[in-house]
Amino acid sequence: MDSIITTKQGGRPTKRPTVDEMCRLYSKHTASEIARMYSVTTATVRGWIAYYRRLQPALEVDTDVR
C-alpha cells in the first residue's frame, strides 16, 4: 500500500492504489481482502478495477471479480 494515487478535482480526494499496485494485489488477494486493506467497500475495489480497465484495455487483471 505504498503507492496511492491522489486526484485533485474538488470534493473529497480519491485515494486508490496505482495500476501496478492493483495488479499485484488483485493477483494475490480477493476484492474483499483488498477492500479491508484500504478500509473501503468491495464495490469500491470493483470500481477501481473497472476504472483501470477503461484506462488500459490491455491491463491483465482477472476478468472474474471474486
N, C-alpha and C positions, 0 to 999 in steps of 0.2 A: 504494500500500500504506500510505497514511497512516492510514486508519480501520480499526481492528481491534476486534472485539467480544471482551471477556474475561468469561467467566462464572465465578461462584463457587459451585460446588456440591460441593466436595470433589474430591479427586483432582487430576490434572494439569489446569491451566487450558486451556480451549479457546480458541484464537485463530483467528479466521476473519474475512474481510472483511465489512463491513456489506452489507446488501441492495443499496444503491445502488452500492457499490463492485463487488460481484459482478456486477451487471447491466452495468456499464461494462466490466469486464474481460472478461466472457463474450461481449460483443458484438464484441470485437476480438481475442480470443485463444481458443485451444482449451483444453480441460480440462487437457491435458498441459502446455501453456505456463504456465497458472496454477499448476499443481502445482509446477513448477520455481521459480516466483517465491516461493512460500510454503514451499518445501522439504518438501512433503508428497506423498503418492501421488495418482495420478489418481482412484482410488476415493474418496479423501477429498474431493476437489473435487466429484465427482459427489454425494457425500453432502451437502455444503454446499448444492448446487443443489436437491436433493430436500428438504432441511430448509427452505429458503426458500420453496419451492413449497407446502409444507404450511402454513407461516405465512401466506403471502399467495397464495391460489389464483389471483389475478388478475395475479400477477407475470409480466411479459412477458419470459421468458427462452426462447431457442430450445428446442424440445422434443427435438431430436436432440442427444445428448451426443457430442461429437466424439472 
